[in-house]
Amino acid sequence: MEAVMRHAIAGAIAMTLMTASAHAQSLSPDEVAARTIQRRAVEAMIWGMPAVNADLMLQTMLGTTKAKPNEIIYWSKPVNWKNQTLTPNPDSIYLMSFWNVKDGPVVIDIPPAQGGSIAGNIVTAWQMPLEDAGPEGADKGQGGKYLILPPGYKGDAPAGYISLQSDTFSGFALLRSNLASHGDADVAKSVSYGKQVKVYPLAQAKDPPQTNFTDAYDVLFDSTIPFDASFYRSLDRVVQNEPWLDRDRAMIDQLASIGIEKGKAFNPDQKTVALLDQAAREAHAILEQRYDAGFAVINPGIRWFPAAVPEMVKAASTGYADPNTYPVDMRGVSYTLGFTGIKRLGTAQFYLLANKDRDGQPFDGAATYRLTVPANAPVKQYWSATVYDRETHALVRNMPSASRASISPGIQKNADGSVDVYFGPKAPEGKEANWVPTDPARKFELLFRLYGPEQPLFDHSWKLPDAERVAATIGGAKK
């Protein structure tokens, strides 16, 4: 009996191999080439997401403002919907410097935390964190000169600097000048403090030139991810401008097979562009399904999950030092949702995401939801709840506001100290100060920020409950 079964199994395996072989032999050379391009382009998008994410912001700055690398672009008020970066914070003053060290080391000079403070991150072109800046960063609020060294730098770093060895020629610093409130005086104070930051070449450190600041507040600054063939042009730009990293050398041939090769022009024909469009849609579906499933929740039975998954936090904070892990798939998901890298996550800020309500349903912009923030939120500075477009992960376009925070003007508290925040197309009567508008034609997601997070968040003695649907509305009318 056993002999008969062995013969049957062997026969089945042989038949399967013969069928697969026949199928492979039936593919024409053109079909094999097309399948290779599409298959490898899917993986290229997932792998290249953080670098393209950064390049899109750089190109948007260069194309829509007068700012240049090694200068500072800033938003003179808390950002509105015209800032179409991924999940920006509308309760802070944003400054960014897209640095480039091809011509030599660059200094980012952070002022002491006196009369203001910075929550900053300095990252490479791959958004790998080099260091955090500000009170929770390497300077510990004393101020510091962060010296970014180019790949292969051989000289001795001078004394008095916080030296950061980069493995790419470019990157950026995201610098959040913290707000005490949204009042005009506090906004002006935060902007003024942020403008004390300096960026200059190390070669001019003895007499630093004035740092140029460009205000982007009224600019449509759209760096959302394009899930089409144009993504690969950004990826090609990264490959041409940056050195290959040892951990990524396996991608050299993969990219060459889709037409991206260092030192060569990327000129896909129409047939290849169509294949790249298909690959981009497939990669988008893979990344979207992973995000829609949600990450590991912070508290069992509640849908909020940390925006940064543990495997990514560990890998990024150590510079991907562990040779046995490389979470490329989760990295790809992460950089469709936001930007920057944080070396000490959970010190200056912590983020919780929710893409479904208490009942497990996607957030619908035509409905009204309530989030009750319990009293005594564990923050040194403030908390905020922000609405983002579910499809683009940017602020919802054409909305008058995007968030409510503990520092929002007129925010109303309940008798027990908790705060009800409402999300919907029309404010519930008497709740305008606690309301975030939504677009009834769009799905949305929520991001809850805690600036200066404290222990009760991490020991789970303070828990943020789910947002719950309280009414389905169209044009403000219940149905």
C-alpha positions as CSV (number, residue, x, y, z in Angstrom):
1,M,0.0,0.0,0.0
2,E,2.8,2.4,1.0
3,A,4.6,1.6,-2.3
4,V,1.4,2.4,-4.3
5,M,1.1,5.8,-2.5
6,R,4.7,6.7,-3.1
7,H,4.3,6.0,-6.8
8,A,1.1,8.1,-6.8
9,I,2.7,11.0,-5.1
10,A,5.8,10.8,-7.3
11,G,3.5,10.7,-10.4
12,A,1.6,13.8,-9.2
13,I,4.8,15.7,-8.6
14,A,6.1,14.8,-12.0
15,M,2.9,15.9,-13.7
16,T,3.0,19.2,-11.8
17,L,6.6,19.8,-12.9
18,M,5.8,18.9,-16.5
19,T,2.8,21.3,-16.5
20,A,4.9,24.1,-15.1
21,S,7.7,23.4,-17.5
22,A,5.3,23.4,-20.4
23,H,3.7,26.7,-19.3
24,A,7.1,28.3,-18.9
25,Q,8.2,27.1,-22.4
26,S,4.9,28.5,-23.8
27,L,5.8,32.0,-22.7
28,S,7.3,34.1,-25.5
29,P,10.5,36.2,-24.8
30,D,8.3,39.3,-24.8
31,E,6.0,37.8,-22.2
32,V,8.9,36.8,-20.0
33,A,10.4,40.3,-20.3
34,A,7.1,41.9,-19.5
35,R,6.4,39.7,-16.4
36,T,10.0,40.4,-15.2
37,I,9.5,44.2,-15.4
38,Q,6.2,44.1,-13.7
39,R,7.2,41.7,-10.9
40,R,10.4,43.6,-10.2
41,A,8.8,47.0,-10.4
42,V,6.3,45.9,-7.6
43,E,9.2,45.1,-5.3
44,A,11.1,48.2,-6.3
45,M,8.2,50.5,-5.3
46,I,7.9,48.8,-1.9
47,W,11.7,48.9,-1.3
48,G,12.2,52.5,-2.6
49,M,9.2,54.1,-0.8
50,P,11.1,56.1,1.9
51,A,13.7,57.5,-0.5
52,V,11.0,58.5,-3.1
53,N,8.9,60.0,-0.3
54,A,11.8,62.2,0.6
55,D,12.6,63.1,-3.0
56,L,9.0,64.1,-3.7
57,M,9.2,66.7,-0.9
58,L,12.5,68.0,-2.1
59,Q,11.2,68.3,-5.7
60,T,8.0,70.0,-4.5
61,M,10.1,72.5,-2.6
62,L,12.3,73.2,-5.7
63,G,9.3,73.4,-8.0
64,T,6.9,75.5,-5.9
65,T,9.1,77.8,-3.8
66,K,12.4,79.7,-4.2
67,A,14.0,77.6,-1.4
68,K,17.2,75.6,-2.1
69,P,19.1,72.8,-0.4
70,N,20.9,73.9,2.8
71,E,18.3,76.6,3.4
72,I,15.1,76.4,5.4
73,I,11.5,76.2,4.3
74,Y,9.0,76.9,6.9
75,W,5.2,77.4,7.5
76,S,4.5,80.7,9.3
77,K,1.3,79.4,10.8
78,P,0.2,75.9,11.8
79,V,-0.2,74.1,8.5
80,N,-3.5,74.0,6.6
81,W,-4.7,71.6,3.9
82,K,-2.4,73.2,1.3
83,N,0.4,71.3,3.0
84,Q,-0.1,68.0,1.2
85,T,2.8,66.2,2.8
86,L,1.9,62.9,4.5
87,T,0.2,63.3,7.9
88,P,1.7,66.7,8.9
89,N,1.0,68.2,12.3
90,P,-1.4,71.1,12.2
91,D,-0.7,72.0,15.8
92,S,3.0,72.9,15.4
93,I,5.2,75.3,13.4
94,Y,7.1,73.3,10.8
95,L,10.6,74.1,9.5
96,M,12.5,71.8,7.1
97,S,16.0,71.9,5.7
98,F,16.8,69.7,2.8
99,W,20.6,69.3,3.3
100,N,23.2,68.2,0.8
101,V,26.8,67.4,1.7
102,K,28.2,66.7,-1.8
103,D,30.3,69.8,-1.5
104,G,31.4,69.1,2.1
105,P,30.0,68.8,5.7
106,V,27.0,70.9,6.7
107,V,26.1,72.3,10.1
108,I,22.5,72.5,11.5
109,D,22.7,74.8,14.5
110,I,19.9,74.3,17.0
111,P,19.3,77.1,19.6
112,P,19.0,76.4,23.3
113,A,15.5,75.7,24.6
114,Q,15.0,79.1,26.0
115,G,11.8,80.9,25.0
116,G,10.9,78.0,22.8
117,S,11.9,74.4,21.9
118,I,12.5,72.2,18.9
119,A,11.3,68.6,18.4
120,G,13.6,67.7,15.5
121,N,14.7,64.8,13.5
122,I,17.7,64.7,11.1
123,V,17.4,61.9,8.6
124,T,19.2,60.6,5.5
125,A,17.8,60.3,1.9
126,W,16.4,57.0,3.0
127,Q,14.8,58.6,6.1
128,M,17.1,56.7,8.4
129,P,17.4,58.8,11.6
130,L,20.8,60.1,12.2
131,E,19.8,62.0,15.4
132,D,17.0,63.8,17.1
133,A,17.4,67.5,18.1
134,G,16.1,69.6,20.9
135,P,15.3,68.8,24.6
136,E,14.7,65.1,23.8
137,G,17.5,64.9,21.3
138,A,21.3,64.8,21.5
139,D,21.7,68.4,22.7
140,K,19.2,67.8,25.6
141,G,17.8,71.4,25.2
142,Q,21.2,73.0,25.6
143,G,21.4,73.8,21.9
144,G,23.9,72.1,19.6
145,K,25.7,72.2,16.3
146,Y,24.8,69.1,14.4
147,L,27.6,68.3,11.9
148,I,26.5,66.1,8.9
149,L,29.4,64.3,7.3
150,P,29.3,63.0,3.7
151,P,29.7,59.3,2.8
152,G,33.3,58.3,3.0
153,Y,34.4,61.3,5.0
154,K,38.0,60.8,6.1
155,G,38.9,63.9,8.0
156,D,38.7,64.4,11.8
157,A,35.4,66.0,13.0
158,P,36.2,69.2,14.8
159,A,35.5,69.5,18.5
160,G,32.3,71.2,19.7
161,Y,30.0,69.5,17.2
162,I,27.6,66.6,17.4
163,S,29.0,64.7,14.4
164,L,26.6,62.6,12.3
165,Q,28.1,60.3,9.7
166,S,25.7,60.0,6.8
167,D,25.7,57.2,4.2
168,T,23.9,59.4,1.7
169,F,24.7,62.8,0.2
170,S,21.3,64.3,1.0
171,G,18.5,64.1,3.5
172,F,16.5,66.5,5.6
173,A,15.9,67.9,9.0
174,L,12.3,68.2,10.2
175,L,12.1,70.8,12.9
176,R,8.9,71.4,14.8
177,S,8.9,74.6,16.8
178,N,6.5,73.8,19.7
179,L,3.4,75.8,20.3
180,A,2.0,76.9,23.6
181,S,-1.4,77.8,21.9
182,H,-2.9,78.8,18.6
183,G,-3.0,82.4,19.7
184,D,-1.4,84.9,17.4
185,A,1.3,85.9,20.0
186,D,2.2,82.3,20.7
187,V,2.4,81.5,17.0
188,A,4.6,84.5,16.3
189,K,6.8,83.5,19.3
190,S,7.2,79.9,17.9
191,V,8.1,81.2,14.5
192,S,10.6,83.6,15.9
193,Y,12.2,80.9,17.9
194,G,12.4,78.6,14.9
195,K,14.1,81.2,12.9
196,Q,17.1,81.0,15.3
197,V,18.0,77.8,13.6
198,K,21.0,78.2,11.3
199,V,22.2,76.0,8.4
200,Y,25.7,76.6,6.8
201,P,28.7,74.8,5.4
202,L,31.4,73.7,7.9
203,A,33.9,75.5,5.7
204,Q,32.2,78.8,6.6
205,A,31.8,78.0,10.3
206,K,34.0,80.9,11.5
207,D,31.8,83.4,9.8
208,P,28.5,81.7,9.0
209,P,26.4,83.2,6.2
210,Q,22.8,84.2,7.0
211,T,20.4,81.3,6.6
212,N,17.7,81.9,4.0
213,F,14.1,81.2,5.2
214,T,11.3,80.7,2.7
215,D,7.6,80.8,3.9
216,A,5.5,78.0,2.2
217,Y,2.3,78.6,4.1
218,D,0.2,79.8,1.1
219,V,1.9,77.3,-1.3
220,L,0.1,74.2,-2.5
221,F,2.8,71.8,-1.4
222,D,1.8,68.4,-2.8
223,S,4.2,65.5,-2.2
224,T,1.6,62.7,-1.9
225,I,2.8,59.4,-3.3
226,P,1.9,58.8,-7.0
227,F,1.0,55.2,-7.5
228,D,1.8,55.2,-11.2
229,A,4.9,55.1,-13.5
230,S,6.0,58.5,-12.4
231,F,7.1,57.0,-9.1
232,Y,10.0,55.3,-10.9
233,R,11.3,58.6,-12.2
234,S,11.8,59.7,-8.7
235,L,13.4,56.4,-7.8
236,D,15.8,56.8,-10.7
237,R,16.8,60.2,-9.5
238,V,17.6,58.7,-6.1
239,V,19.7,56.0,-7.7
240,Q,21.6,58.5,-9.8
241,N,22.3,60.9,-7.0
242,E,23.0,58.6,-4.0
243,P,25.6,55.9,-3.4
244,W,24.5,52.3,-3.3
245,L,24.3,51.0,0.3
246,D,25.7,47.6,1.0
247,R,22.4,46.4,2.4
248,D,20.7,47.2,-0.9
249,R,23.1,45.9,-3.4
250,A,20.7,43.0,-4.3
251,M,18.5,45.6,-5.9
252,I,21.1,46.7,-8.5
253,D,20.1,44.1,-11.0
254,Q,16.5,44.2,-10.0
255,L,16.3,47.9,-11.0
256,A,18.4,47.5,-14.1
257,S,15.8,45.1,-15.4
258,I,13.2,47.8,-15.3
259,G,15.5,50.4,-16.8
260,I,17.0,52.1,-13.7
261,E,20.8,51.9,-13.7
262,K,23.3,54.3,-12.3
263,G,25.0,56.4,-14.9
264,K,22.4,55.6,-17.6
265,A,19.3,57.5,-18.7
266,F,15.9,56.2,-17.7
267,N,13.8,56.4,-20.8
268,P,11.0,53.7,-20.7
269,D,9.0,53.3,-23.9
270,Q,5.2,53.4,-23.8
271,K,4.9,49.6,-23.4
272,T,7.2,49.7,-20.3
273,V,5.3,52.7,-18.9
274,A,2.1,50.7,-19.1
275,L,3.8,47.8,-17.2
276,L,5.1,50.2,-14.6
277,D,1.6,51.7,-14.1
278,Q,0.3,48.2,-13.5
279,A,3.1,47.4,-11.1
280,A,2.5,50.6,-9.2
281,R,-1.2,49.7,-8.8
282,E,-0.3,46.2,-7.6
283,A,2.3,47.5,-5.1
284,H,-0.3,50.0,-3.8
285,A,-2.8,47.2,-3.3
286,I,-0.2,45.2,-1.3
287,L,0.7,48.2,0.9
288,E,-2.9,49.3,1.3
289,Q,-4.1,45.8,2.4
290,R,-1.3,45.6,5.0
291,Y,-2.3,49.0,6.4
292,D,-6.0,48.3,6.3
293,A,-5.4,45.2,8.4
294,G,-4.0,47.4,11.1
295,F,-0.8,47.1,13.2
296,A,-0.5,45.6,16.7
297,V,-2.8,47.6,19.0
298,I,-1.5,49.4,22.0
299,N,-4.3,48.2,24.3
300,P,-6.2,44.9,23.7
301,G,-9.8,45.4,22.6
302,I,-9.2,49.0,21.4
303,R,-8.4,49.8,17.8
304,W,-5.7,52.5,18.2
305,F,-2.3,51.2,17.1
306,P,1.2,52.9,17.3
307,A,2.0,54.5,14.0
308,A,5.5,52.9,14.1
309,V,5.7,49.1,14.5
310,P,8.3,47.7,16.8
311,E,10.3,45.9,14.1
312,M,10.7,49.2,12.2
313,V,11.5,51.2,15.3
314,K,14.3,48.8,16.3
315,A,15.7,48.6,12.8
316,A,15.7,52.3,12.0
317,S,17.0,53.4,15.4
318,T,20.0,51.1,15.0
319,G,20.7,52.0,11.4
320,Y,19.5,48.5,10.2
321,A,22.5,47.1,12.1
322,D,21.1,43.6,12.6
323,P,22.2,41.5,9.6
324,N,19.4,39.0,10.1
325,T,16.5,41.5,9.7
326,Y,15.5,44.1,7.1
327,P,11.8,45.0,7.4
328,V,11.5,46.4,3.9
329,D,7.8,45.5,3.5
330,M,6.8,47.3,6.8
331,R,9.1,50.2,5.9
332,G,7.2,50.5,2.6
333,V,3.9,50.7,4.4
334,S,5.2,53.2,7.0
335,Y,6.4,55.7,4.4
336,T,3.1,55.7,2.5
337,L,1.6,57.1,5.8
338,G,4.1,59.7,6.9
339,F,7.6,61.0,6.7
340,T,10.8,61.4,8.8
341,G,12.6,59.0,11.1
342,I,12.8,59.3,14.9
343,K,15.7,57.9,16.8
344,R,14.2,58.1,20.2
345,L,10.5,57.4,19.6
346,G,8.4,57.9,22.7
347,T,10.4,60.8,24.2
348,A,9.5,63.9,22.3
349,Q,6.3,62.5,20.8
350,F,4.2,59.4,20.3
351,Y,1.6,58.7,17.6
352,L,-1.5,56.5,17.6
353,L,-3.4,55.7,14.4
354,A,-7.0,54.5,13.9
355,N,-8.4,53.6,10.5
356,K,-11.7,52.1,11.8
357,D,-14.3,53.1,14.4
358,R,-15.2,51.1,17.5
359,D,-17.4,48.8,15.4
360,G,-14.6,48.0,13.0
361,Q,-16.0,50.1,10.2
362,P,-14.0,52.5,8.1
363,F,-14.5,56.2,9.0
364,D,-17.0,57.8,6.7
365,G,-16.8,61.5,6.1
366,A,-20.7,61.7,5.8
367,A,-21.1,60.4,9.4
368,T,-20.4,61.9,12.8
369,Y,-18.1,60.4,15.4
370,R,-17.1,61.2,18.9
371,L,-13.8,60.5,20.6
372,T,-13.7,61.0,24.3
373,V,-10.2,61.8,25.5
374,P,-10.0,60.8,29.1
375,A,-8.9,63.3,31.8
376,N,-5.3,63.7,32.8
377,A,-3.8,62.9,29.4
378,P,-0.2,61.8,29.9
379,V,1.6,64.6,28.1
380,K,4.0,67.3,29.2
381,Q,3.0,69.6,26.3
382,Y,-0.3,68.7,24.5
383,W,-2.4,66.1,22.7
384,S,-4.1,66.5,19.4
385,A,-6.5,64.5,17.2
386,T,-6.2,65.0,13.5
387,V,-8.3,63.9,10.4
388,Y,-6.4,62.8,7.3
389,D,-7.7,61.6,3.9
390,R,-7.9,57.8,4.0
391,E,-6.7,57.6,0.4
392,T,-3.8,60.1,0.3
393,H,-2.8,60.2,4.0
394,A,-2.6,64.0,3.7
395,L,-4.9,66.6,5.2
396,V,-8.3,66.6,3.6
397,R,-8.4,69.2,0.9
398,N,-10.5,72.3,1.2
399,M,-11.3,71.8,4.9
400,P,-11.2,74.9,7.2
401,S,-9.4,73.0,9.9
402,A,-8.0,69.5,10.5
403,S,-7.6,68.9,14.2
404,R,-8.5,69.7,17.7
405,A,-5.9,69.7,20.5
406,S,-5.6,70.4,24.2
407,I,-4.1,73.8,23.1
408,S,-6.9,74.6,20.7
409,P,-8.8,77.9,21.5
410,G,-12.0,77.4,23.5
411,I,-11.7,73.6,23.8
412,Q,-14.5,72.4,26.1
413,K,-14.0,69.9,28.9
414,N,-16.5,67.7,30.5
415,A,-17.2,67.8,34.3
416,D,-14.8,64.9,34.9
417,G,-12.0,66.6,32.9
418,S,-12.4,64.5,29.8
419,V,-12.8,66.1,26.3
420,D,-15.2,65.0,23.6
421,V,-13.9,65.6,20.1
422,Y,-16.4,65.4,17.2
423,F,-15.6,64.5,13.6
424,G,-18.2,65.0,10.9
425,P,-19.5,67.3,8.1
426,K,-21.3,69.6,10.6
427,A,-20.6,70.4,14.2
428,P,-23.1,69.1,16.8
429,E,-25.0,72.0,18.3
430,G,-22.9,73.9,20.9
431,K,-19.8,71.8,20.1
432,E,-18.1,73.9,17.5
433,A,-15.0,74.4,19.6
434,N,-14.5,70.6,19.8
435,W,-15.3,69.8,16.2
436,V,-13.1,68.7,13.3
437,P,-14.9,69.0,9.9
438,T,-14.9,66.1,7.4
439,D,-15.6,65.9,3.7
440,P,-18.8,63.8,3.2
441,A,-17.5,62.5,-0.1
442,R,-14.2,61.1,1.5
443,K,-13.2,58.4,3.9
444,F,-10.8,59.4,6.6
445,E,-8.4,58.2,9.3
446,L,-7.4,59.6,12.7
447,L,-4.0,60.3,14.2
448,F,-3.7,61.0,17.9
449,R,-0.5,62.8,18.9
450,L,1.0,63.0,22.4
451,Y,3.8,65.6,22.7
452,G,6.0,64.9,25.7
453,P,4.4,61.5,26.4
454,E,4.4,60.3,30.0
455,Q,4.5,56.9,31.7
456,P,0.7,56.3,32.1
457,L,0.5,55.9,28.3
458,F,3.2,53.2,28.3
459,D,2.1,51.3,31.5
460,H,-1.5,51.3,30.1
461,S,-3.0,53.0,33.1
462,W,-4.3,55.7,30.7
463,K,-6.1,54.4,27.7
464,L,-7.5,56.2,24.7
465,P,-10.9,54.7,23.8
466,D,-12.2,54.1,20.3
467,A,-14.0,56.8,18.3
468,E,-17.6,55.8,18.0
469,R,-20.2,56.7,15.4
470,V,-23.0,58.8,16.8
471,A,-24.9,59.8,13.7
472,A,-24.9,59.4,10.0
473,T,-25.2,62.8,8.4
474,I,-25.4,64.3,5.0
475,G,-25.2,68.1,5.0
476,G,-25.7,68.0,8.7
477,A,-29.0,66.3,8.7
478,K,-29.4,63.0,10.5
479,K,-30.6,60.0,8.6
